[in-house]
């Protein structure tokens, strides 16, 4: 019998019978068992431990580290959390054993996609991570991989959740990261989707109304009234009817966001932020996923906290009535302009100068909320672009994070974070929409910035550039974040990097790794994505004010991440193992 020259010799058959198992070139374990010869990858697919040190009984190969079991013939696992181990064809020729180093199972993109779905269903991190590595290495676009998670997360569970928000946020920023960062970003997002959704039943959609002849304006009224009384079933039926009627995404998003802003700052900003992330996912999701994505937002409208009912919005200073009055005046002004034939459209909006932007930023950070509300009202009436005002509210919210003193309770980081991510979501939506009623959200964000003022007492000192060249070694920043509460030193490092001529893209990548190497909680993902997005928006502007705004975004992100590091880093360790296994590295064998 002739053997292809590419095959690897495993030595003499009689010697193998005596040894029982051996490891040959290529990291392949060869076994003699029940008068047959078998060959599998020597690295346990769970965490890479050497299988030749395991035991083989009745055709089952068991890894002694975590007791994963494999069919020694096919490599198939009896324990889904371990994944299958590659197996290889074996021949015996003239008493010598030969092994084909090409695995019997072709791991094509469809196979990896199937394994990713299985990993999501079973909530198995190593399976998810290995599938992502395989798909990335095969050249599958990152957003195509994220779509699989969006489909899973909106099919199972109770609706749009933190996991889907993390996944969408990470899919939005993958272009800022190197290959390792891309893998970690998708892995973190998809693992959180699995945790939020796996094990839950299928979310069955309601049917549309029998007739699609109802005008969209009427459907929008119905949706809004259903949300007002927390009738989520009625709202879902109306929404599905609008979708099947062919209403475009822009108008659907405005219909839903108007209902979401009828009350103030719902659930500490999460409702608006979750809506914004779902609409962002729609930009790259499959068209067939539209119904599931949009309807997944409806359940959260059943019991959201309405901030105008909270004490701090009512006393000692009533902040609710000034906002209502300002909104009424905006509506009256718009109605009068329409009657006069002089209504401004988006193309006629005016932009604030850098000096006016700076003045508004100071007002937003002041202790005079009534004057802030009045100024925002006057600027909107004067035709100032709502998206620019929303951008400045987001900048003020980021400034609160830069000024957040570590003497505050640690949990208060979340308060300033909520305001920032809410304001960012409002900015993103107003860039996409000219719906006047969404301008209410600007006032809600501005008041939340005001309510966070005591978290800047005392005020953390903004670091000053040392005048030295940018630090050349980004590992220095990561080393700082290996220690607890390095908020000040990390911010100083970034300040020196910015003013020393450091390359911003490299810094964004490093900050991404600072996030993704941690077992980060939900809000840290929000922080990084919002800071990166707002940084990019300021890239289009010039001048010292815009440069300081970009600096603020980087400092806010750095300080927040530093405050929440380090963690056990279990999640990224699993992803690292998966990548090393994919590349064929030996992890635990002795040299």
LUMGULO-462595 format. One record per residue (C-alpha): residue in one letter; x, y, z. Coordinates in steps of 0.5 Angstrom, whole numbers. Layout:
N
[site A, [X, Y, Z]]
...
// end
This chain:
591
[site X, [0, 0, 0]]
[site X, [3, 7, -2]]
[site X, [2, 13, 2]]
[site X, [2, 20, 0]]
[site X, [8, 24, 2]]
[site X, [5, 29, 6]]
[site X, [3, 24, 11]]
[site X, [6, 24, 17]]
[site X, [10, 18, 20]]
[site X, [7, 16, 27]]
[site X, [13, 10, 28]]
[site X, [12, 3, 28]]
[site X, [6, -1, 30]]
[site X, [8, -5, 35]]
[site X, [12, 0, 39]]
[site X, [5, 4, 39]]
[site X, [2, -2, 41]]
[site X, [6, -2, 47]]
[site X, [6, 5, 49]]
[site X, [-2, 6, 48]]
[site X, [-1, 13, 46]]
[site X, [4, 18, 43]]
[site X, [5, 25, 40]]
[site X, [7, 26, 33]]
[site X, [9, 32, 29]]
[site X, [4, 37, 28]]
[site X, [1, 36, 35]]
[site X, [-3, 30, 33]]
[site X, [-4, 25, 39]]
[site X, [-4, 17, 36]]
[site X, [-8, 12, 40]]
[site X, [-8, 4, 39]]
[site X, [-14, 2, 42]]
[site X, [-18, -4, 41]]
[site X, [-14, -7, 36]]
[site X, [-15, 0, 32]]
[site X, [-11, 6, 31]]
[site X, [-14, 13, 32]]
[site X, [-11, 20, 31]]
[site X, [-14, 27, 34]]
[site X, [-11, 33, 35]]
[site X, [-7, 33, 42]]
[site X, [-10, 39, 45]]
[site X, [-17, 39, 48]]
[site X, [-22, 44, 45]]
[site X, [-24, 46, 51]]
[site X, [-18, 49, 54]]
[site X, [-12, 46, 50]]
[site X, [-10, 41, 55]]
[site X, [-6, 35, 52]]
[site X, [-11, 29, 51]]
[site X, [-5, 24, 50]]
[site X, [-5, 25, 58]]
[site X, [-12, 23, 58]]
[site X, [-15, 16, 59]]
[site X, [-18, 12, 53]]
[site X, [-24, 7, 55]]
[site X, [-29, 3, 51]]
[site X, [-28, 8, 45]]
[site X, [-29, 14, 49]]
[site X, [-23, 19, 50]]
[site X, [-23, 23, 57]]
[site X, [-19, 29, 58]]
[site X, [-17, 29, 65]]
[site X, [-17, 36, 67]]
[site X, [-24, 38, 66]]
[site X, [-27, 31, 64]]
[site X, [-29, 33, 57]]
[site X, [-31, 26, 53]]
[site X, [-29, 25, 46]]
[site X, [-31, 19, 41]]
[site X, [-24, 17, 39]]
[site X, [-26, 15, 32]]
[site X, [-30, 22, 30]]
[site X, [-27, 27, 35]]
[site X, [-34, 28, 37]]
[site X, [-36, 31, 44]]
[site X, [-41, 28, 49]]
[site X, [-40, 35, 53]]
[site X, [-42, 41, 48]]
[site X, [-38, 46, 53]]
[site X, [-32, 42, 50]]
[site X, [-33, 43, 43]]
[site X, [-31, 37, 38]]
[site X, [-24, 35, 37]]
[site X, [-21, 35, 30]]
[site X, [-19, 27, 28]]
[site X, [-15, 25, 22]]
[site X, [-15, 19, 18]]
[site X, [-10, 13, 19]]
[site X, [-6, 8, 15]]
[site X, [-2, 2, 17]]
[site X, [3, 1, 11]]
[site X, [8, -5, 12]]
[site X, [8, -5, 20]]
[site X, [9, 3, 20]]
[site X, [3, 8, 22]]
[site X, [2, 14, 18]]
[site X, [-3, 20, 19]]
[site X, [-6, 25, 14]]
[site X, [-5, 32, 18]]
[site X, [-11, 35, 14]]
[site X, [-17, 34, 19]]
[site X, [-23, 30, 16]]
[site X, [-28, 35, 18]]
[site X, [-27, 41, 13]]
[site X, [-29, 47, 18]]
[site X, [-32, 52, 13]]
[site X, [-36, 58, 14]]
[site X, [-42, 55, 14]]
[site X, [-40, 50, 19]]
[site X, [-37, 56, 24]]
[site X, [-44, 59, 23]]
[site X, [-47, 53, 25]]
[site X, [-43, 52, 31]]
[site X, [-44, 60, 33]]
[site X, [-51, 58, 33]]
[site X, [-50, 52, 38]]
[site X, [-46, 56, 42]]
[site X, [-51, 62, 43]]
[site X, [-56, 56, 44]]
[site X, [-52, 53, 50]]
[site X, [-49, 59, 52]]
[site X, [-42, 56, 52]]
[site X, [-37, 61, 51]]
[site X, [-31, 57, 48]]
[site X, [-36, 55, 43]]
[site X, [-38, 62, 41]]
[site X, [-30, 64, 41]]
[site X, [-28, 59, 37]]
[site X, [-33, 60, 32]]
[site X, [-32, 67, 32]]
[site X, [-24, 66, 31]]
[site X, [-26, 61, 25]]
[site X, [-31, 66, 21]]
[site X, [-26, 72, 22]]
[site X, [-20, 68, 20]]
[site X, [-24, 66, 14]]
[site X, [-25, 73, 12]]
[site X, [-33, 74, 14]]
[site X, [-35, 81, 15]]
[site X, [-36, 83, 23]]
[site X, [-43, 85, 22]]
[site X, [-45, 79, 18]]
[site X, [-42, 75, 25]]
[site X, [-46, 80, 29]]
[site X, [-53, 79, 25]]
[site X, [-53, 72, 28]]
[site X, [-53, 74, 35]]
[site X, [-58, 80, 33]]
[site X, [-63, 74, 30]]
[site X, [-62, 70, 36]]
[site X, [-63, 75, 41]]
[site X, [-69, 78, 38]]
[site X, [-72, 71, 37]]
[site X, [-71, 68, 45]]
[site X, [-72, 72, 51]]
[site X, [-77, 78, 53]]
[site X, [-74, 83, 48]]
[site X, [-69, 88, 47]]
[site X, [-64, 87, 53]]
[site X, [-57, 89, 55]]
[site X, [-53, 83, 51]]
[site X, [-56, 86, 45]]
[site X, [-54, 93, 46]]
[site X, [-47, 91, 48]]
[site X, [-47, 87, 41]]
[site X, [-49, 93, 37]]
[site X, [-44, 97, 41]]
[site X, [-38, 93, 39]]
[site X, [-41, 92, 32]]
[site X, [-41, 99, 31]]
[site X, [-33, 100, 33]]
[site X, [-30, 94, 31]]
[site X, [-26, 99, 25]]
[site X, [-22, 102, 31]]
[site X, [-19, 95, 33]]
[site X, [-14, 91, 31]]
[site X, [-16, 83, 29]]
[site X, [-15, 81, 36]]
[site X, [-19, 87, 38]]
[site X, [-25, 85, 33]]
[site X, [-25, 78, 36]]
[site X, [-25, 80, 43]]
[site X, [-31, 85, 41]]
[site X, [-35, 80, 38]]
[site X, [-34, 75, 43]]
[site X, [-36, 80, 49]]
[site X, [-42, 82, 45]]
[site X, [-44, 75, 43]]
[site X, [-43, 72, 50]]
[site X, [-47, 77, 53]]
[site X, [-53, 76, 48]]
[site X, [-52, 68, 50]]
[site X, [-53, 70, 57]]
[site X, [-59, 75, 56]]
[site X, [-63, 70, 52]]
[site X, [-61, 63, 52]]
[site X, [-65, 58, 56]]
[site X, [-71, 62, 55]]
[site X, [-77, 61, 50]]
[site X, [-78, 63, 43]]
[site X, [-81, 70, 43]]
[site X, [-88, 69, 39]]
[site X, [-90, 76, 35]]
[site X, [-97, 78, 35]]
[site X, [-101, 79, 28]]
[site X, [-102, 85, 25]]
[site X, [-109, 88, 25]]
[site X, [-113, 85, 19]]
[site X, [-113, 92, 15]]
[site X, [-107, 96, 13]]
[site X, [-112, 101, 10]]
[site X, [-111, 105, 17]]
[site X, [-106, 112, 15]]
[site X, [-100, 112, 18]]
[site X, [-101, 118, 22]]
[site X, [-107, 114, 26]]
[site X, [-103, 108, 27]]
[site X, [-98, 113, 30]]
[site X, [-103, 116, 35]]
[site X, [-105, 109, 37]]
[site X, [-98, 107, 38]]
[site X, [-97, 113, 43]]
[site X, [-103, 112, 46]]
[site X, [-102, 105, 48]]
[site X, [-95, 106, 50]]
[site X, [-98, 112, 55]]
[site X, [-103, 106, 58]]
[site X, [-97, 101, 58]]
[site X, [-101, 97, 53]]
[site X, [-95, 93, 50]]
[site X, [-100, 88, 46]]
[site X, [-104, 93, 43]]
[site X, [-97, 97, 41]]
[site X, [-94, 91, 38]]
[site X, [-100, 90, 34]]
[site X, [-100, 97, 31]]
[site X, [-93, 97, 30]]
[site X, [-93, 90, 26]]
[site X, [-99, 93, 22]]
[site X, [-94, 99, 21]]
[site X, [-88, 95, 19]]
[site X, [-93, 91, 14]]
[site X, [-96, 97, 11]]
[site X, [-89, 98, 8]]
[site X, [-87, 105, 13]]
[site X, [-80, 106, 12]]
[site X, [-75, 106, 18]]
[site X, [-74, 113, 19]]
[site X, [-82, 114, 20]]
[site X, [-82, 108, 25]]
[site X, [-77, 110, 29]]
[site X, [-80, 117, 30]]
[site X, [-86, 114, 32]]
[site X, [-83, 110, 37]]
[site X, [-78, 115, 40]]
[site X, [-84, 120, 40]]
[site X, [-88, 115, 45]]
[site X, [-81, 114, 49]]
[site X, [-80, 122, 50]]
[site X, [-88, 123, 52]]
[site X, [-85, 122, 59]]
[site X, [-78, 124, 62]]
[site X, [-72, 120, 62]]
[site X, [-75, 114, 62]]
[site X, [-71, 108, 66]]
[site X, [-65, 113, 67]]
[site X, [-64, 114, 60]]
[site X, [-64, 106, 58]]
[site X, [-70, 106, 54]]
[site X, [-68, 112, 49]]
[site X, [-61, 109, 49]]
[site X, [-64, 102, 48]]
[site X, [-68, 104, 42]]
[site X, [-62, 108, 39]]
[site X, [-58, 102, 39]]
[site X, [-64, 98, 36]]
[site X, [-64, 103, 30]]
[site X, [-57, 102, 29]]
[site X, [-57, 95, 29]]
[site X, [-63, 96, 23]]
[site X, [-58, 99, 19]]
[site X, [-54, 93, 18]]
[site X, [-58, 87, 20]]
[site X, [-62, 83, 15]]
[site X, [-69, 86, 12]]
[site X, [-72, 80, 15]]
[site X, [-70, 82, 22]]
[site X, [-74, 88, 22]]
[site X, [-80, 86, 25]]
[site X, [-76, 82, 31]]
[site X, [-72, 88, 32]]
[site X, [-77, 93, 33]]
[site X, [-82, 89, 37]]
[site X, [-77, 87, 42]]
[site X, [-77, 94, 44]]
[site X, [-84, 94, 46]]
[site X, [-84, 90, 52]]
[site X, [-79, 95, 56]]
[site X, [-85, 100, 55]]
[site X, [-89, 96, 60]]
[site X, [-86, 99, 67]]
[site X, [-81, 104, 65]]
[site X, [-79, 109, 71]]
[site X, [-82, 116, 69]]
[site X, [-77, 121, 72]]
[site X, [-82, 127, 72]]
[site X, [-85, 123, 78]]
[site X, [-79, 123, 82]]
[site X, [-77, 127, 87]]
[site X, [-71, 130, 85]]
[site X, [-74, 133, 78]]
[site X, [-80, 136, 83]]
[site X, [-76, 139, 89]]
[site X, [-73, 143, 92]]
[site X, [-73, 146, 85]]
[site X, [-79, 144, 80]]
[site X, [-75, 142, 73]]
[site X, [-81, 139, 70]]
[site X, [-86, 145, 69]]
[site X, [-80, 149, 66]]
[site X, [-79, 144, 61]]
[site X, [-86, 143, 59]]
[site X, [-87, 150, 58]]
[site X, [-81, 151, 54]]
[site X, [-84, 145, 49]]
[site X, [-91, 148, 49]]
[site X, [-87, 155, 47]]
[site X, [-83, 151, 41]]
[site X, [-90, 148, 39]]
[site X, [-93, 154, 39]]
[site X, [-88, 158, 35]]
[site X, [-88, 152, 30]]
[site X, [-95, 153, 29]]
[site X, [-95, 160, 28]]
[site X, [-89, 159, 23]]
[site X, [-93, 154, 19]]
[site X, [-99, 159, 18]]
[site X, [-94, 164, 16]]
[site X, [-91, 160, 11]]
[site X, [-84, 160, 14]]
[site X, [-83, 154, 17]]
[site X, [-76, 152, 17]]
[site X, [-73, 145, 15]]
[site X, [-67, 142, 16]]
[site X, [-63, 145, 11]]
[site X, [-65, 152, 13]]
[site X, [-62, 150, 20]]
[site X, [-56, 155, 23]]
[site X, [-50, 153, 27]]
[site X, [-47, 156, 33]]
[site X, [-40, 159, 33]]
[site X, [-35, 156, 37]]
[site X, [-36, 162, 42]]
[site X, [-43, 160, 42]]
[site X, [-42, 153, 43]]
[site X, [-37, 155, 49]]
[site X, [-42, 159, 52]]
[site X, [-48, 154, 52]]
[site X, [-43, 149, 55]]
[site X, [-42, 153, 61]]
[site X, [-49, 154, 62]]
[site X, [-50, 147, 61]]
[site X, [-45, 146, 67]]
[site X, [-48, 151, 71]]
[site X, [-53, 151, 77]]
[site X, [-58, 155, 74]]
[site X, [-63, 150, 70]]
[site X, [-68, 155, 69]]
[site X, [-64, 159, 65]]
[site X, [-61, 153, 61]]
[site X, [-68, 151, 59]]
[site X, [-70, 158, 57]]
[site X, [-63, 158, 53]]
[site X, [-64, 152, 49]]
[site X, [-71, 154, 48]]
[site X, [-69, 160, 45]]
[site X, [-64, 157, 41]]
[site X, [-69, 152, 38]]
[site X, [-74, 157, 36]]
[site X, [-68, 161, 33]]
[site X, [-67, 155, 28]]
[site X, [-61, 152, 31]]
[site X, [-60, 145, 29]]
[site X, [-62, 141, 34]]
[site X, [-57, 135, 33]]
[site X, [-52, 141, 35]]
[site X, [-55, 142, 41]]
[site X, [-55, 135, 43]]
[site X, [-48, 134, 41]]
[site X, [-46, 140, 46]]
[site X, [-51, 136, 52]]
[site X, [-47, 130, 51]]
[site X, [-40, 134, 51]]
[site X, [-43, 137, 58]]
[site X, [-45, 130, 60]]
[site X, [-38, 127, 58]]
[site X, [-35, 133, 62]]
[site X, [-38, 131, 68]]
[site X, [-34, 124, 68]]
[site X, [-28, 128, 67]]
[site X, [-29, 132, 73]]
[site X, [-32, 126, 77]]
[site X, [-28, 126, 84]]
[site X, [-26, 119, 86]]
[site X, [-28, 121, 93]]
[site X, [-36, 120, 91]]
[site X, [-39, 113, 92]]
[site X, [-36, 108, 87]]
[site X, [-43, 107, 85]]
[site X, [-44, 114, 83]]
[site X, [-40, 113, 76]]
[site X, [-46, 110, 74]]
[site X, [-50, 116, 75]]
[site X, [-46, 120, 70]]
[site X, [-45, 115, 65]]
[site X, [-52, 114, 64]]
[site X, [-53, 122, 63]]
[site X, [-47, 121, 58]]
[site X, [-50, 115, 54]]
[site X, [-57, 118, 54]]
[site X, [-55, 124, 51]]
[site X, [-50, 121, 46]]
[site X, [-56, 117, 44]]
[site X, [-61, 123, 43]]
[site X, [-55, 126, 39]]
[site X, [-55, 120, 34]]
[site X, [-62, 120, 33]]
[site X, [-63, 127, 32]]
[site X, [-57, 127, 27]]
[site X, [-62, 122, 23]]
[site X, [-69, 125, 25]]
[site X, [-72, 132, 24]]
[site X, [-78, 130, 28]]
[site X, [-80, 137, 32]]
[site X, [-82, 132, 38]]
[site X, [-76, 129, 39]]
[site X, [-73, 136, 41]]
[site X, [-76, 134, 48]]
[site X, [-70, 129, 49]]
[site X, [-65, 135, 49]]
[site X, [-68, 138, 55]]
[site X, [-69, 132, 59]]
[site X, [-61, 130, 58]]
[site X, [-59, 138, 60]]
[site X, [-63, 137, 66]]
[site X, [-60, 130, 68]]
[site X, [-53, 134, 67]]
[site X, [-55, 139, 72]]
[site X, [-58, 134, 77]]
[site X, [-51, 130, 77]]
[site X, [-47, 137, 79]]
[site X, [-46, 135, 86]]
[site X, [-42, 129, 83]]
[site X, [-37, 134, 81]]
[site X, [-36, 137, 88]]
[site X, [-31, 137, 89]]
[site X, [-28, 137, 82]]
[site X, [-23, 133, 80]]
[site X, [-17, 137, 77]]
[site X, [-17, 136, 69]]
[site X, [-10, 133, 68]]
[site X, [-5, 138, 65]]
[site X, [0, 136, 59]]
[site X, [7, 135, 62]]
[site X, [10, 138, 55]]
[site X, [14, 131, 54]]
[site X, [13, 127, 48]]
[site X, [8, 122, 47]]
[site X, [9, 116, 51]]
[site X, [12, 111, 46]]
[site X, [9, 104, 49]]
[site X, [2, 103, 50]]
[site X, [3, 98, 54]]
[site X, [5, 103, 60]]
[site X, [-3, 105, 60]]
[site X, [-5, 98, 60]]
[site X, [0, 96, 66]]
[site X, [-3, 102, 70]]
[site X, [-10, 99, 69]]
[site X, [-7, 92, 72]]
[site X, [-8, 96, 78]]
[site X, [-14, 99, 82]]
[site X, [-16, 106, 82]]
[site X, [-11, 109, 77]]
[site X, [-16, 114, 75]]
[site X, [-11, 120, 75]]
[site X, [-5, 117, 73]]
[site X, [-9, 114, 67]]
[site X, [-12, 120, 65]]
[site X, [-5, 124, 66]]
[site X, [-2, 119, 61]]
[site X, [-7, 120, 56]]
[site X, [-7, 127, 56]]
[site X, [1, 127, 55]]
[site X, [0, 122, 49]]
[site X, [-5, 127, 46]]
[site X, [-1, 133, 47]]
[site X, [5, 130, 45]]
[site X, [3, 128, 38]]
[site X, [1, 121, 39]]
[site X, [-3, 118, 34]]
[site X, [-11, 118, 36]]
[site X, [-13, 111, 32]]
[site X, [-7, 107, 36]]
[site X, [-10, 110, 43]]
[site X, [-17, 108, 41]]
[site X, [-15, 101, 40]]
[site X, [-11, 101, 46]]
[site X, [-17, 104, 50]]
[site X, [-21, 98, 46]]
[site X, [-17, 93, 49]]
[site X, [-17, 96, 56]]
[site X, [-24, 95, 56]]
[site X, [-24, 88, 52]]
[site X, [-19, 85, 56]]
[site X, [-24, 85, 62]]
[site X, [-30, 82, 65]]
[site X, [-33, 89, 64]]
[site X, [-40, 90, 66]]
[site X, [-45, 93, 61]]
[site X, [-44, 100, 62]]
[site X, [-37, 100, 61]]
[site X, [-38, 98, 54]]
[site X, [-43, 103, 53]]
[site X, [-38, 108, 55]]
[site X, [-33, 106, 50]]
[site X, [-38, 106, 44]]
[site X, [-41, 113, 46]]
[site X, [-34, 116, 47]]
[site X, [-31, 113, 41]]
[site X, [-37, 116, 37]]
[site X, [-38, 123, 40]]
[site X, [-30, 123, 39]]
[site X, [-31, 122, 31]]
[site X, [-37, 127, 31]]
[site X, [-32, 132, 33]]
[site X, [-27, 130, 28]]
[site X, [-31, 134, 23]]
[site X, [-30, 141, 27]]
[site X, [-24, 145, 27]]
[site X, [-21, 150, 32]]
[site X, [-19, 149, 39]]
[site X, [-26, 148, 42]]
[site X, [-27, 142, 38]]
[site X, [-20, 139, 40]]
[site X, [-22, 140, 47]]
[site X, [-28, 137, 46]]
[site X, [-24, 131, 43]]
[site X, [-20, 131, 49]]
[site X, [-26, 131, 54]]
[site X, [-28, 124, 50]]
[site X, [-22, 121, 51]]
[site X, [-21, 123, 58]]
[site X, [-28, 121, 60]]
[site X, [-27, 114, 57]]
[site X, [-20, 113, 60]]
[site X, [-22, 115, 67]]
[site X, [-29, 111, 67]]
[site X, [-25, 105, 65]]
[site X, [-19, 106, 70]]
[site X, [-24, 106, 75]]
[site X, [-27, 99, 73]]
[site X, [-21, 95, 72]]
[site X, [-18, 90, 73]]
[site X, [-23, 84, 74]]
[site X, [-22, 77, 74]]
[site X, [-21, 77, 66]]
[site X, [-24, 70, 65]]
[site X, [-28, 72, 59]]
[site X, [-22, 74, 55]]
[site X, [-18, 69, 57]]
[site X, [-23, 64, 54]]
[site X, [-22, 68, 47]]
[site X, [-15, 68, 47]]
[site X, [-15, 60, 48]]
[site X, [-20, 59, 42]]
[site X, [-15, 64, 38]]
[site X, [-9, 60, 40]]
[site X, [-12, 53, 39]]
[site X, [-15, 56, 32]]
[site X, [-7, 58, 30]]
[site X, [-5, 51, 32]]
[site X, [-1, 53, 38]]
[site X, [1, 48, 43]]
[site X, [-2, 51, 50]]
[site X, [0, 46, 55]]
[site X, [5, 40, 52]]
[site X, [12, 40, 55]]
[site X, [17, 42, 50]]
// end
